[in-house]
């Protein structure tokens, strides 16, 4: 039932993505493959708040170190939105997959936004690389 309600909320398009964010937060606490599939489908869809919520939900759903979840998030390091890049860097650090350090360093080499550079540096430090 909860997944059905969350699925309906993900389809809503409302100001500031409030229903979508709430649905993603709930899905992050549901430990099922169906919930994970719904979360993954939201990583590249919609407004910033919803996408950040999807990133955080995927991390909540994962058990570190989770290289599979990290591989889904790594492409977001190249997102045009600096807030998404910052969220992705933090998520990769929390996921603890040491292999992500390479993607973080590669993005750091070309990153121009100071806030994102700081997040990338912090993520690499957390991964111990």
Secondary structure, DSSP 8 states (H G I E B T S, - for coil): -HHHHHHHHHH---GGGHHHHHHHHHHHH--SHHHHHHHHTTTTSS-HHHHHHHHHHHHHH--SS-HHHHHHHHGGGG-SSHHHHHHHHHHHHHHT-TTHHHHHHHHHHH---HHHHHHHHHHHHHTT-
